[in-house]
Amino acid sequence: MRKTRPFLLVLLFGMTLLACKSKTEDFTPAAPAQYVQLQPGKFIIYSVDSTIFTNSGRDIEHRRYQERHVVDSLITDGLGRPSWRVYRSVRDSAGTTAWSPRGTYLLTLTGSTLETFEDNLRFISLASPLRPGASWKGGRYLGTAPYSGVYSYGSEINIADWDFTVQETGGSENINGTNYNDVLTINAVDESVNLPITPQTVIASRSLYTTKWAAGIGLVYQNYILWEYQFAGPPNTPYYIGFGVERSILQHN
């Protein structure tokens, strides 16, 4: 019996290794296509809280409303690829007014990515493999000043260098009273410079980008903040430039 014991131990050890290897090989990271529903008529309605700067950037306003994204049809994008056109419309935050058109954008599924194209800005929203810790340059097509036509940031905002990183897969979220399972969380940037602002602050900024995607549904949450504070000193008046937008899902079909 003593002679057979080492053999049995080796056999058991080998079986354990094979079992572990089998489990590892069976795990396949989710693909971007699993986190969208691209069919005509599919929609998601969001509650939106946007931050804008009015009165030449001297005043901060928060505007709340509902936003509906409806998948329309499959068309061809500027690169000749099949892409889904999505119509966006808005109404008041209580949902009592009629929907008002607010533009369109494209969603493009490639073999390994989901791209979003809007206002000539092309983001790689998702990229395989979607497993914790995986990352990609989600803004690599944007360059150093993608919003220069709208905002005059004093410092360089190189979105092309942001690492879109998978923070979590298979998570659970309660959003506006509804539970969502198999949620994917993506973080790209979370930076604050010279905050909080004081009377002596010359320049300050806030950058944040995070999204959450539910399998079989689509984008369920987004928080995108990109603003800058500038003050050249008296007699000048301090001002803000930029924006902030937070979307959270209300309903979908």
Sequence and secondary structure as in RCSB ss.txt:
>XXXX:A:sequence
MRKTRPFLLVLLFGMTLLACKSKTEDFTPAAPAQYVQLQPGKFIIYSVDSTIFTNSGRDIEHRRYQERHVVDSLI
TDGLGRPSWRVYRSVRDSAGTTAWSPRGTYLLTLTGSTLETFEDNLRFISLASPLRPGASWKGGRYLGTAPYSGV
YSYGSEINIADWDFTVQETGGSENINGTNYNDVLTINAVDESVNLPITPQTVIASRSLYTTKWAAGIGLVYQNYI
LWEYQFAGPPNTPYYIGFGVERSILQHN
>XXXX:A:secstr
 TTHHHHHHHHHHHHHHHHHHHHHHH   B GGGG   STT EEEEEEEEEEEETTTTEEEEEEEEEEEEEEEEE
E TTS EEEEEEEEEEETTS S  EEEEEEEEEE SSEEEEEETTEEEEEEES BSTT EEETTTTT S TTTTT
   SS   GGG EEEEEEEEEEEEETTEEEEEEEEEEEEEEEES S  TT SEEEEEEEEEEEETTTEEEEEEEE
EEEEE   TTS  EEEEEEEEEEEEEE 
